[in-house]
Amino acid sequence: MIIVTAPCWKCEEPFKLALIYGNVAIDNGQVYGPEKFTNEEIALAETHGVVIRMHKSATRKDEYLANTCTHCNAFLGQFYHFEYFCGAIQYGDYSYKEIDL
């Protein structure tokens, strides 16, 4: 699990989000967010200051758990994980810490 500190897409205030890079041998290293976290992974992320709440996505027409900004309550949906954070994390644009699962 990685805990990233980054600006919110909506209010630009810093907040923490959690992502998990999967095992390359098992799931091709797929990156996923809270929508696929176990209860234990949610609890672990929350102990590191991440806020995870249920949100309704108009894009997906579905409800799912997502990283949530503590300042404006905006959520970081699945699209944003890949579009804005995966590459930026790899190139060092945002600070993060790795947490062993």
C-alpha positions as CSV (number, residue, x, y, z in Angstrom):
1,M,0.0,0.0,0.0
2,I,1.2,3.5,-0.6
3,I,-0.1,6.6,1.1
4,V,0.3,9.6,-1.1
5,T,0.0,13.3,-0.1
6,A,-1.3,15.3,-3.0
7,P,-3.5,18.3,-3.8
8,C,-7.2,17.7,-4.1
9,W,-8.4,17.9,-7.7
10,K,-11.3,20.1,-6.6
11,C,-10.1,22.5,-3.8
12,E,-6.3,22.0,-4.3
13,E,-5.8,21.5,-0.5
14,P,-3.4,18.6,0.4
15,F,-4.9,15.4,1.4
16,K,-3.9,11.7,1.8
17,L,-5.0,8.9,-0.5
18,A,-4.2,5.2,-0.4
19,L,-3.5,3.0,-3.4
20,I,-2.3,-0.6,-3.7
21,Y,0.0,-1.8,-6.4
22,G,-0.8,-5.5,-7.0
23,N,1.5,-8.3,-7.4
24,V,2.9,-8.6,-10.9
25,A,2.9,-12.4,-10.8
26,I,-0.8,-12.6,-9.7
27,D,-2.7,-9.7,-11.2
28,N,-0.2,-8.0,-13.6
29,G,0.6,-5.3,-11.0
30,Q,-2.8,-3.7,-11.3
31,V,-3.2,-0.5,-9.2
32,Y,-6.4,-0.2,-7.2
33,G,-8.0,2.1,-4.7
34,P,-10.4,1.7,-1.7
35,E,-13.1,0.3,-4.0
36,K,-11.3,-3.1,-3.8
37,F,-9.7,-2.8,-0.3
38,T,-10.4,-5.4,2.3
39,N,-11.7,-4.2,5.7
40,E,-8.1,-4.7,7.1
41,E,-6.7,-2.5,4.3
42,I,-9.2,0.2,4.9
43,A,-8.4,0.2,8.6
44,L,-4.7,0.4,7.8
45,A,-5.1,3.3,5.4
46,E,-7.3,5.2,8.0
47,T,-4.6,4.8,10.7
48,H,-2.3,6.7,8.3
49,G,-4.7,9.6,8.0
50,V,-6.6,8.6,4.8
51,V,-10.3,9.2,4.8
52,I,-12.3,6.6,2.9
53,R,-16.0,7.0,2.4
54,M,-18.8,5.6,0.2
55,H,-19.5,7.9,-2.8
56,K,-21.9,7.8,-5.7
57,S,-20.3,8.1,-9.1
58,A,-22.3,9.7,-11.9
59,T,-19.7,8.4,-14.4
60,R,-20.0,4.8,-13.3
61,K,-23.6,5.0,-12.1
62,D,-22.5,3.1,-9.0
63,E,-21.6,3.6,-5.4
64,Y,-18.1,2.6,-4.1
65,L,-15.6,3.4,-1.5
66,A,-13.1,6.1,-2.4
67,N,-10.4,8.3,-1.1
68,T,-12.0,11.5,0.2
69,C,-10.7,15.0,0.6
70,T,-10.9,16.2,4.3
71,H,-11.3,19.8,3.2
72,C,-14.1,19.7,0.6
73,N,-15.4,16.1,0.7
74,A,-14.6,15.5,-3.0
75,F,-13.7,12.0,-3.8
76,L,-11.0,10.6,-5.9
77,G,-12.6,8.2,-8.3
78,Q,-11.0,5.3,-10.1
79,F,-10.3,7.4,-13.2
80,Y,-8.1,9.8,-11.3
81,H,-6.0,7.1,-9.7
82,F,-4.6,6.2,-13.1
83,E,-4.9,9.5,-15.0
84,Y,-3.3,11.8,-12.4
85,F,-1.4,9.8,-9.8
86,C,0.2,6.6,-11.0
87,G,2.7,8.2,-13.4
88,A,3.2,11.2,-11.1
89,I,4.0,9.0,-8.2
90,Q,6.6,7.0,-10.3
91,Y,8.2,10.3,-11.4
92,G,8.4,11.7,-7.8
93,D,5.8,14.5,-8.3
94,Y,4.1,13.6,-5.0
95,S,5.5,12.5,-1.7
96,Y,4.4,9.1,-0.5
97,K,5.2,6.3,1.9
98,E,5.0,2.6,1.4
99,I,3.2,0.5,4.0
100,D,3.7,-3.3,4.1
101,L,0.5,-5.3,4.0
